[in-house]
Amino acid sequence: MADLTVQRGLEDVVALESSLTFIDGKGGRLIYRGYDIRDLAAHSTFEEVAYLLWYGRLPTRAQLDELRHRLAALRALPPGLLQILDELPPDSSPMDVLRTAVSALALLEPAESQPGASSIGGALRLTAVLPSILGYIQRRRSSKLLPSIPPELSHAAYVLAALSDRPIDPLDEGALDVALILHADHELNASTFAARVTASTLSDLYSAITSAVGTLKGPLHGGANERVMELLDEIRTPDRAEEVVKARLARHERIMGFGHRVYKVEDPRATILRDWAHRVGTAKGDLSYFERLRKVEEVVHREKGLYPNVDLYSGAVYTLLGIPKDLFTPIFAVSRVAGWTAHVLEEYQDLRLIRPMANYVGPTDLSYVPIDARA
Ligand code: CMC
């Protein structure tokens, strides 16, 4: 209709009320259930954050222990799934395998995939099993078996153990844990929106997460950090950053890891990951990624006035942890599944079709309470 205004990309459209996550795009703040991401990244773990997203409050020590036990008990891959995955072409993209695996699980685990099923069980199962699927993908292409991994490991350590036989360095575990916390939710981003759209038709949780994985795969959403690493490969040394970046801008190419639909200042996740890229790089005696990225930041800000987003430093951190480039987006899914499932459960409570910005109705100034002091 001629007199209707079309909001391309649904930009600035407020589609629903949510009490999960608030993005303060002008102030550069990200809040999960009232808690500032900087506090969560500094003090909590991915498991605490997943609990916070699902249940709306930080867990007590006993609740956290119970969650970790439940996740540990849900990590195994069913034999039927292994058969399906073994049939897939060996050079399949890990995101395609992940999407297929989630979809196949729905058939193998019908209890959680009933239309409208809203139990937390499916959320726990998918969160527990995604790292095992990644481990299987990585082991299969290197012709190795997924080792038996001690269940008491943290979620971040389990991911590292699933991907590599290297002994787990506590700094690596801490870095990955923070990356998982930072990626766990982000309001109505495209993949979460896709999940909620699917759920809002009264479809099942596994279908919603299949939609989300397919949506995350796109380079404007989940794949940007991989492309940042390609840029760094081309730059080679910091002194070449200016020339390479300017040449790309002259060709009207986008510089990945910069700009954001909602943040008008620096993405707070980028600030935290920059610090971790420096810490991990220093510990490993390799600041080459960090130094190139700092230079790229300087040039992009000067030339375009753009700020870094979460993807600028995450690829460097993952590379330093020994994670291959094509698993960066699957790692994003390993974290974001907590947010996707929390959004789907919220959607089932109040079924409405939706999109882009949420009218946040939760608190924003809660003080982080250390786990041992919680009631
Ligand atoms: N490099 C160069 N120019 C850019 C960039 C960039 N990274 N981002 C935006 N611009 C320019 C764009 O060309 C346009 O300029 P003009 O008005 O002259 O045509 C202007 O800024 C506005 O861009 P837009 O595409 O209308 O803005 P958007 O809100 O639709 O884009 C974005 C958001 C993230 C898609 C975009 O900034 C982008 O493509 N960034 C690179 C990809 C990237 O890093 N993606 C990860 C996003 S963070 C992940 C997450 O939160 O889940």
Residues whose N, C-alpha, C, O or C-beta is under 5 A from the ligand:
A	BS01	CMC	N189 P219 L220 H221 A224 E253 R254 I255 M256 G257 F258 G259 H260 R261 N309 V310 D311
